[in-house]
Protein backbone atom coordinates (compact mmCIF):
# COMPACT_ATOMS: atom_id res chain seq x y z
CA UNK A 1 0.00 0.00 0.00
CA UNK A 2 1.47 3.33 -1.06
CA UNK A 3 1.52 6.08 1.53
CA UNK A 4 -0.31 9.29 0.67
CA UNK A 5 -0.15 12.56 2.56
CA UNK A 6 -3.14 14.89 2.42
CA UNK A 7 -1.98 18.47 1.86
CA UNK A 8 -5.29 20.33 1.55
CA UNK A 9 -9.00 19.71 1.83
CA UNK A 10 -11.64 22.05 0.44
CA UNK A 11 -15.03 21.43 2.02
CA UNK A 12 -18.33 23.29 2.01
CA UNK A 13 -21.21 23.73 4.43
CA UNK A 14 -24.26 25.93 4.93
CA UNK A 15 -24.25 27.81 8.24
CA UNK A 16 -27.59 29.59 7.86
CA UNK A 17 -30.24 30.88 5.45
CA UNK A 18 -28.23 34.12 5.27
CA UNK A 19 -25.26 35.74 7.01
CA UNK A 20 -24.71 39.40 7.87
CA UNK A 21 -21.09 39.70 6.73
CA UNK A 22 -20.82 43.36 7.76
CA UNK A 23 -21.75 42.50 11.34
CA UNK A 24 -19.39 39.51 11.39
CA UNK A 25 -16.53 41.64 10.06
CA UNK A 26 -17.10 44.29 12.75
CA UNK A 27 -17.50 41.75 15.58
CA UNK A 28 -14.73 39.22 14.90
CA UNK A 29 -11.22 40.59 14.63
CA UNK A 30 -9.93 37.54 12.68
CA UNK A 31 -12.42 38.35 9.88
CA UNK A 32 -11.21 39.99 6.65
CA UNK A 33 -13.93 41.53 4.52
CA UNK A 34 -13.45 43.76 1.51
CA UNK A 35 -16.66 43.50 -0.55
CA UNK A 36 -15.26 45.78 -3.29
CA UNK A 37 -12.54 43.17 -3.94
CA UNK A 38 -14.36 39.89 -3.19
CA UNK A 39 -17.95 39.12 -2.11
CA UNK A 40 -16.93 36.68 0.64
CA UNK A 41 -15.62 37.21 4.14
CA UNK A 42 -12.35 35.40 4.95
CA UNK A 43 -12.06 33.93 8.42
CA UNK A 44 -8.67 32.44 9.34
CA UNK A 45 -7.95 30.17 12.28
CA UNK A 46 -4.49 29.44 13.66
CA UNK A 47 -5.50 26.09 15.19
CA UNK A 48 -6.39 24.26 13.06
CA UNK A 49 -4.62 26.36 10.42
CA UNK A 50 -7.49 26.96 7.99
CA UNK A 51 -9.23 29.72 6.08
CA UNK A 52 -12.98 29.77 5.61
CA UNK A 53 -14.88 31.88 3.10
CA UNK A 54 -18.32 32.91 4.32
CA UNK A 55 -20.94 34.26 1.93
CA UNK A 56 -24.17 36.25 2.44
CA UNK A 57 -26.10 33.20 1.21
CA UNK A 58 -25.07 31.36 4.40
CA UNK A 59 -22.78 29.05 2.47
CA UNK A 60 -19.11 28.63 3.35
CA UNK A 61 -15.98 26.97 2.00
CA UNK A 62 -13.23 25.79 4.32
CA UNK A 63 -9.72 25.30 2.95
CA UNK A 64 -6.31 24.42 4.30
CA UNK A 65 -7.23 21.49 6.54
CA UNK A 66 -5.14 18.34 6.24
CA UNK A 67 -7.81 15.98 7.64
CA UNK A 68 -11.58 15.80 8.03
CA UNK A 69 -11.33 16.23 11.82
CA UNK A 70 -9.76 19.67 11.31
CA UNK A 71 -12.51 20.61 8.85
CA UNK A 72 -15.15 19.61 11.43
CA UNK A 73 -13.27 21.48 14.21
CA UNK A 74 -13.04 24.63 12.04
CA UNK A 75 -16.74 24.55 11.14
CA UNK A 76 -17.72 23.96 14.80
CA UNK A 77 -15.53 26.86 16.05
CA UNK A 78 -17.00 29.28 13.48
CA UNK A 79 -20.57 28.09 14.10
CA UNK A 80 -20.11 28.69 17.83
CA UNK A 81 -18.69 32.20 17.27
CA UNK A 82 -21.60 33.05 14.94
CA UNK A 83 -24.14 31.75 17.48
CA UNK A 84 -22.52 33.96 20.15
CA UNK A 85 -23.16 36.92 17.82
CA UNK A 86 -26.85 36.00 17.95
CA UNK A 87 -27.05 34.48 14.48
CA UNK A 88 -29.48 31.67 13.72
CA UNK A 89 -27.01 28.93 12.73
CA UNK A 90 -28.22 25.49 11.61
CA UNK A 91 -27.83 22.75 14.24
CA UNK A 92 -26.38 19.78 12.34
CA UNK A 93 -24.02 21.19 9.75
CA UNK A 94 -23.39 18.90 6.79
CA UNK A 95 -19.85 19.01 5.48
CA UNK A 96 -19.21 18.10 1.85
CA UNK A 97 -15.64 17.52 0.67
CA UNK A 98 -15.30 19.28 -2.69
CA UNK A 99 -11.63 18.57 -3.35
CA UNK A 100 -8.71 16.90 -1.68
CA UNK A 101 -5.07 17.28 -2.69
CA UNK A 102 -2.66 14.55 -1.65
CA UNK A 103 0.99 13.71 -2.33
CA UNK A 104 2.70 10.36 -2.85
CA UNK A 105 6.13 9.13 -3.84
CA UNK A 106 6.68 6.19 -6.20
CA UNK A 107 10.23 5.79 -4.82
CA UNK A 108 11.67 5.64 -8.30
CA UNK A 109 12.22 7.92 -11.26
CA UNK A 110 9.99 8.29 -14.30
CA UNK A 111 10.73 9.05 -17.93
CA UNK A 112 7.60 11.10 -18.57
CA UNK A 113 7.76 10.64 -22.35
CA UNK A 114 7.72 6.85 -21.87
CA UNK A 115 4.92 7.20 -19.30
CA UNK A 116 2.81 9.30 -21.70
CA UNK A 117 3.15 6.64 -24.39
CA UNK A 118 2.67 3.72 -21.99
CA UNK A 119 -0.48 5.07 -20.33
CA UNK A 120 -2.11 6.07 -23.62
CA UNK A 121 -2.26 9.63 -24.82
CA UNK A 122 -6.07 10.00 -24.59
CA UNK A 123 -5.97 10.60 -20.80
CA UNK A 124 -2.66 12.46 -20.73
CA UNK A 125 -1.63 16.10 -20.93
CA UNK A 126 2.11 16.46 -21.29
CA UNK A 127 3.80 19.58 -22.61
CA UNK A 128 7.28 19.68 -21.03
CA UNK A 129 8.04 23.11 -22.53
CA UNK A 130 5.15 24.58 -20.52
CA UNK A 131 5.01 22.45 -17.34
CA UNK A 132 7.53 19.93 -15.97
CA UNK A 133 4.85 17.41 -14.99
CA UNK A 134 2.50 15.07 -16.77
CA UNK A 135 -1.23 15.23 -16.02
CA UNK A 136 -3.00 11.86 -16.04
CA UNK A 137 -6.78 11.88 -15.62
CA UNK A 138 -8.52 8.73 -14.49
CA UNK A 139 -12.26 8.08 -14.50
CA UNK A 140 -12.61 5.88 -11.40
CA UNK A 141 -12.09 7.48 -8.97
CA UNK A 142 -12.42 10.74 -10.91
CA UNK A 143 -9.11 12.47 -10.15
CA UNK A 144 -6.17 14.12 -11.87
CA UNK A 145 -2.70 12.82 -11.08
CA UNK A 146 0.31 15.04 -11.68
CA UNK A 147 3.42 12.94 -12.24
CA UNK A 148 6.95 14.29 -12.04
CA UNK A 149 10.18 12.69 -13.24
CA UNK A 150 11.35 12.48 -9.61
CA UNK A 151 8.58 9.94 -8.96
CA UNK A 152 6.55 12.36 -6.89
CA UNK A 153 2.79 12.46 -7.52
CA UNK A 154 0.12 15.02 -6.69
CA UNK A 155 -3.45 13.71 -6.65
CA UNK A 156 -6.13 16.40 -7.07
CA UNK A 157 -9.88 16.16 -7.23
CA UNK A 158 -10.38 13.29 -4.80
CA UNK A 159 -13.31 13.53 -2.42
CA UNK A 160 -11.88 11.15 0.19
CA UNK A 161 -8.54 9.77 1.32
CA UNK A 162 -9.75 6.37 0.08
CA UNK A 163 -10.22 7.80 -3.45
CA UNK A 164 -6.74 9.36 -3.38
CA UNK A 165 -5.19 6.09 -2.16
CA UNK A 166 -7.07 4.03 -4.75
CA UNK A 167 -5.97 6.35 -7.58
CA UNK A 168 -2.30 6.34 -6.53
CA UNK A 169 -2.37 2.54 -6.06
CA UNK A 170 -3.89 2.04 -9.52
CA UNK A 171 -1.26 4.31 -11.06
CA UNK A 172 1.58 2.53 -9.26
CA UNK A 173 0.36 -0.90 -10.40
CA UNK A 174 -0.08 0.30 -13.97
CA UNK A 175 3.37 1.93 -14.16
CA UNK A 176 4.99 -1.07 -12.45
CA UNK A 177 3.37 -3.59 -14.82
CA UNK A 178 4.63 -1.53 -17.78
CA UNK A 179 8.15 -1.39 -16.29
CA UNK A 180 8.10 2.43 -16.21
CA UNK A 181 9.38 3.03 -12.66
CA UNK A 182 13.20 3.21 -12.71
C-alpha positions in Angstrom: 0.0 0.0 0.0 1.5 3.3 -1.1 1.5 6.1 1.5 -0.3 9.3 0.7 -0.2 12.6 2.6 -3.1 14.9 2.4 -2.0 18.5 1.9 -5.3 20.3 1.5 -9.0 19.7 1.8 -11.6 22.0 0.4 -15.0 21.4 2.0 -18.3 23.3 2.0 -21.2 23.7 4.4 -24.3 25.9 4.9 -24.2 27.8 8.2 -27.6 29.6 7.9 -30.2 30.9 5.4 -28.2 34.1 5.3 -25.3 35.7 7.0 -24.7 39.4 7.9 -21.1 39.7 6.7 -20.8 43.4 7.8 -21.8 42.5 11.3 -19.4 39.5 11.4 -16.5 41.6 10.1 -17.1 44.3 12.8 -17.5 41.7 15.6 -14.7 39.2 14.9 -11.2 40.6 14.6 -9.9 37.5 12.7 -12.4 38.3 9.9 -11.2 40.0 6.7 -13.9 41.5 4.5 -13.5 43.8 1.5 -16.7 43.5 -0.6 -15.3 45.8 -3.3 -12.5 43.2 -3.9 -14.4 39.9 -3.2 -17.9 39.1 -2.1 -16.9 36.7 0.6 -15.6 37.2 4.1 -12.4 35.4 4.9 -12.1 33.9 8.4 -8.7 32.4 9.3 -8.0 30.2 12.3 -4.5 29.4 13.7 -5.5 26.1 15.2 -6.4 24.3 13.1 -4.6 26.4 10.4 -7.5 27.0 8.0 -9.2 29.7 6.1 -13.0 29.8 5.6 -14.9 31.9 3.1 -18.3 32.9 4.3 -20.9 34.3 1.9 -24.2 36.3 2.4 -26.1 33.2 1.2 -25.1 31.4 4.4 -22.8 29.1 2.5 -19.1 28.6 3.4 -16.0 27.0 2.0 -13.2 25.8 4.3 -9.7 25.3 2.9 -6.3 24.4 4.3 -7.2 21.5 6.5 -5.1 18.3 6.2 -7.8 16.0 7.6 -11.6 15.8 8.0 -11.3 16.2 11.8 -9.8 19.7 11.3 -12.5 20.6 8.8 -15.1 19.6 11.4 -13.3 21.5 14.2 -13.0 24.6 12.0 -16.7 24.6 11.1 -17.7 24.0 14.8 -15.5 26.9 16.0 -17.0 29.3 13.5 -20.6 28.1 14.1 -20.1 28.7 17.8 -18.7 32.2 17.3 -21.6 33.1 14.9 -24.1 31.7 17.5 -22.5 34.0 20.2 -23.2 36.9 17.8 -26.8 36.0 17.9 -27.0 34.5 14.5 -29.5 31.7 13.7 -27.0 28.9 12.7 -28.2 25.5 11.6 -27.8 22.7 14.2 -26.4 19.8 12.3 -24.0 21.2 9.7 -23.4 18.9 6.8 -19.9 19.0 5.5 -19.2 18.1 1.9 -15.6 17.5 0.7 -15.3 19.3 -2.7 -11.6 18.6 -3.3 -8.7 16.9 -1.7 -5.1 17.3 -2.7 -2.7 14.5 -1.7 1.0 13.7 -2.3 2.7 10.4 -2.8 6.1 9.1 -3.8 6.7 6.2 -6.2 10.2 5.8 -4.8 11.7 5.6 -8.3 12.2 7.9 -11.3 10.0 8.3 -14.3 10.7 9.0 -17.9 7.6 11.1 -18.6 7.8 10.6 -22.3 7.7 6.9 -21.9 4.9 7.2 -19.3 2.8 9.3 -21.7 3.2 6.6 -24.4 2.7 3.7 -22.0 -0.5 5.1 -20.3 -2.1 6.1 -23.6 -2.3 9.6 -24.8 -6.1 10.0 -24.6 -6.0 10.6 -20.8 -2.7 12.5 -20.7 -1.6 16.1 -20.9 2.1 16.5 -21.3 3.8 19.6 -22.6 7.3 19.7 -21.0 8.0 23.1 -22.5 5.2 24.6 -20.5 5.0 22.5 -17.3 7.5 19.9 -16.0 4.8 17.4 -15.0 2.5 15.1 -16.8 -1.2 15.2 -16.0 -3.0 11.9 -16.0 -6.8 11.9 -15.6 -8.5 8.7 -14.5 -12.3 8.1 -14.5 -12.6 5.9 -11.4 -12.1 7.5 -9.0 -12.4 10.7 -10.9 -9.1 12.5 -10.2 -6.2 14.1 -11.9 -2.7 12.8 -11.1 0.3 15.0 -11.7 3.4 12.9 -12.2 7.0 14.3 -12.0 10.2 12.7 -13.2 11.4 12.5 -9.6 8.6 9.9 -9.0 6.5 12.4 -6.9 2.8 12.5 -7.5 0.1 15.0 -6.7 -3.4 13.7 -6.6 -6.1 16.4 -7.1 -9.9 16.2 -7.2 -10.4 13.3 -4.8 -13.3 13.5 -2.4 -11.9 11.2 0.2 -8.5 9.8 1.3 -9.8 6.4 0.1 -10.2 7.8 -3.4 -6.7 9.4 -3.4 -5.2 6.1 -2.2 -7.1 4.0 -4.7 -6.0 6.4 -7.6 -2.3 6.3 -6.5 -2.4 2.5 -6.1 -3.9 2.0 -9.5 -1.3 4.3 -11.1 1.6 2.5 -9.3 0.4 -0.9 -10.4 -0.1 0.3 -14.0 3.4 1.9 -14.2 5.0 -1.1 -12.5 3.4 -3.6 -14.8 4.6 -1.5 -17.8 8.1 -1.4 -16.3 8.1 2.4 -16.2 9.4 3.0 -12.7 13.2 3.2 -12.7 
